[in-house]
Amino acid sequence: MRCATHPEVETNLSCGRCGRPICPKCMVQTPVGTRCPDCAKLRRLPTFEVSSRQYLIASAVGVGVAAVAGFAWAMIWNQIHFLVLSLLIAAAIGYAIAELISLSVNRKRGLRLQVIGGMSMVLSYLVYYLFVPWLDLYSIIGLALGIIVAVIRLR
């Protein structure tokens, strides 16, 4: 037999899927055996294939949720000055941002969506800061916690 891609090379190997003869240069080792380059083409999982339109939708949802959540965070803080509550609210906001972004793009995942989620959490904190204009350690730790929750949820 001769390799289908390199006709000058003799071989006894063939693709485990289509049966085409392949040489050692062409062969691709997969978990289910050797394959020709055409049969071994690996695609990204559909979960990680996000279109530009979906990124725009995710950004719009992230900004909207961040604005509302940041305002709610500030209003709750103005009513109840319990420091640990600020951490819990920030984590809940991070979760809500990530969950709504994920739902808006059909449960897609990816690095850019993680960035959108993290930046939305930062925007939420900025809205919070407009209404509660003093820095405290708990709100900054809450911001970090919210970013971590949002990023992990979109991973």
N, C-alpha and C positions, 0 to 999 in steps of 0.2 A: 504494500500500500504506500501511497505517497500522501504527504500532508496536503490538505485542501488549500491552505494559505501559502505554504512554501512547497511547490511541486518538486523541487530538486532534493527534498529531504525524504528518505524512506523512513517509515515508522510502523510500529505495530500497535500504537495507541489509538483509541477512538473515543469520541465524546460519549459519556455515559448517558446522555439525554437524547441526542439526535443521531449518534452513530457516525458522524463525520470523522475521517482520519485526521489526527492532530499530531504535531511534533512536540518535543519537550519545550520549545520556545513558545508555542502557542497555548499550551495547556494551562488551565487555571485550576488550582486545587481548591475544591469546595468541601464542605462537611459531608456531602453525599457522594463524593467521588470527583474524578477529573471531568472537566467540561471544556468545550471549545469557547473562544472569547465571546461568541454571540450568545450562547446559552448561559454563560456565567455573568452576563451584565447585571450588575447589582443596582437596584434602584433604592432611593431613599424611601423610608416608610411614608405612607400618605399622611400620617399624623404630623410629620415635620415639613411637609410641602405647603408653604403658606404663600398665597399670592399677594401682590401689591395692594389689591383692593381690600383684602383681609387685614393687612397691616394698617390701612387707613381706618377701617372700621374699629380695629383694636385700639388705635390711638384715640379716636373720638370717644369710645366707651370709657377708656382709661381717664381721659380728661374730665368727662362728665361725672363719673363716679368719684374721682378725686376731689372735685370741687364740692360736691354735696357732702361727702364723708368728712372732708376737712372742716366744713362749716359745722356739721353735727358734732365732731370731736371738740371743737371750741365751745359750742353751746353746753355740752355735757360738762366740760371742764369748768366753765364759769358757774355752773350750778353745784358741782361736787368736786371739791379739791382733795381728792384721794389719789396719791401719787401712783400707786400700783394700778389703779384704774386706767391711768393714761397708757400704761404698757399694754393692758388688755385691749383697750380701744384701738391702739395702733396695730396690734396683731390682727384684730378683727377687720380693720380697714384693709390691711394688706391681703388678707384672705378674700375679702369681698371684691377688691379690685381684680385680683388674679382670677377668681371664679367667673366674674362677669366678662372679663376679657376672653377667657377660654370659651365661655358659652357663645359669645358673639362671633367667634371664628370657628365654630363647630368643633370645639375641643382640640384645636391644634396646639402644638407645643413648639418650642424653639428658642434659640438665643435672643433673637430680636424681640420676640414677645416677652421674654424675661426682662429685657431692657425697657420695653414699654411699661411693663408692670412696675418695675423699680422707679422709673421716672414719674409715673403716676402717683406713687406713694410719696415721692419728694414734693410733687405739686400739692398733694393733700396736706402735707406738713406746712407748706408755705401759706395755704389758705388758713390753716389753723393758727399760724403765727400772725396773720393779719388781725385776728380777733383776740389773741392772747399774746401780746407783744413782749414777752419776757422769756428768756431761755432758761430752762432748767434741765438738769441731767436726765430726769426721767422721760421728758418728751424727746430728747435726742436719742436716748436708748430705745424709746418706743419707735422712733423713725427707723432706726437700724433694724429693729425686730420686724417692723412692717415690711421693709424692703426684703428681708430674708424670707419671710413667709410668702410674699408675692412671687419672688424668684423661684423658690422651691416648688410652689404650686404650678408654675408654668414650665417647669423643667421637663 
